[in-house]
Amino acid sequence: MPSFNQSIFHPAVFFLTGIPGLETPQIWTSIPFCCLYVIAISGNGMILFVIITESSLHEPMYYFLSMLSFMDLGLCLSTLTTMLGIFWFNAREISFDACIGQMIFIHGFTFMESSVLLAMAFDRFIAICNPLRYATILTNSRIIKVGFAIVLRGTTALVPLLLLLKCLSFCRSHVLHHSYCFHPDVMKLSCTDTWINSAFGLAIVISTAGLDSVFLVLSYILIIKTVLSIASPEERKKTFSTCISHIGAVAVFYIPLISLSFVHRFGKQAPPYAHTLIANAYLLIPPVMNPIIYSVKTKQIR
């Protein structure tokens, strides 16, 4: 039953959705998801362990990589219990407050990962365009300040978004379309006007991931310009190869994120399984692929 508080109706529970057509618990359904979680958690945990224990990796590039791995671990652990609970036990119920809490972690780690990718682009820009001042610009104290700024930015952006969500009334269906709580998905179940929430959510996405993507593009324009000014083709190839891992990490982060945003805003006619596959890719592909990309492409990590 919904609770009544100053004319605002909050449902006691929401109902999560697994894969459409496979709602009953099936062990075979959970196997690929379990494998992805194992790869993501073990891969990112291993990268964190190697960077912490290996003194030769105590450099700005690897400090930022450790931040990226930490964000990926956070994303995985934020959805682990609900996703596997659905596939193993058909545990689809989640309370309203637990749903809000899960959204804090999912969206918070997403915003922070976007900021970390931008910081890594700045690291590559300094290393290539101004190598003589690299060590003096990216000192340990500045990297710590950047880390605090990333956390502060990610959490601050969420506070007004979630406060506005708690002001909505939910008197329609309480069935969500994903196996975790996602802000646009929850917002669509409200029976009150959500244009403020929608506009504010879009503004936050633009001011975080959108703005980060613009600066990422600008960073690589300057990097490419510097690389092309190098006379030797062999030196160009060697210099640009240091960016390949980061470009791969940016691609596996932004492609699922943009796809999910488009599906939620414009894909009303898309089949249900399309929403499910893109939503799961949005949270699982970056944590799974980032350790693989950096292990394959970075000699020191390998």
Buried (B, 14 or more C-beta within 10 A) or exposed (E): EBEEEEEBBBBEEBEBBBBEEBEEBBEEBBEEBBEBBEBBBEBBBBBBEBBEEEEEBEBBBBBBBBBBBBBBBBBBBBBBBBBBBBBBEEBBBBEBEBBBBBBBBBBBBBBBBBBBBBBBBBBBBBBBBEEEEBEEEBEEEEBEEBBEEBBEBBBEBBEEBBEBBEEBBBEEEBEBBBBBBBBBBBBBBBEEEBEEBBEBBBBBBEEBBEBBBEEBEEBBEEBBEBBEEBEEEEEBEEBBEBBEBBBBBBBBBBBBBEBBBEBBEEBEEEEEEBBBBBBBBBBBBBBBBBBBBBBEBBEEBE
